[in-house]
Amino acid sequence: RLADFVKPGWKVVDVGCGYGVPAAWLLTLYPDLRFVACDPAAGRARIAANVLRDRAKVANVGALDLALDFGQVDAVLLLDVLHYLEDKEVVELLDHLRAALSPEGRLIIRLTLPGTRFCLFRFVEEKRLWVKGTKPFWRSRERVLEILGNAGFKVDLVEPTAQGREETWFIGVRRP
């Protein structure tokens, strides 16, 4: 579904790019995409840079430290990263990114909306973060919409990634 949210020729920022898998996949579909990506984990950023080569500029920095001095972008990807950030950090990040988005640019978010039933992905992520001495910041649909609205985004789509999944798409655009 991610490919439906991106158009050929776009300049895309991938915040928390990990090993560069989403960018590499999108580049197979749309070879003329241009990427700026970041990840705070040095190993992941290094692998992403090797995978994406000259098709992306990859920085080993956290989301809030990414320099956005390269002009306006058409899309920002925040795939499975917002649960690492406290509300105030999310607000600061969205403000930072909003300024970089073109007037028609898209904010493309995938995040987990915790349900009441057991979810293996969520359980594993919680345990992984616990081992690192931190915790996830899961949010409700309503809270995510409130944060996005307050940050100047109009949400055009909220949709689960698949039937019965907690992972959910939020697609937003800058409000004028």
Salt bridges, closest charged atoms under 4 A:
ASP4 OD2 - ARG1 NH1 2.91
ASP80 OD2 - ARG110 NH2 2.48
ASP87 OD1 - ARG139 NE 2.65
ASP87 OD2 - ARG143 NH2 2.76
GLU125 OE2 - HIS83 NE2 2.70
GLU125 OE1 - ARG128 NE 2.93
GLU146 OE1 - ARG143 NH1 3.03
ASP156 OD1 - LYS154 NZ 2.65
GLU159 OE2 - ARG1 NE 2.68
GLU166 OE2 - ARG122 NH2 2.66
GLU167 OE1 - ARG165 NH2 2.66
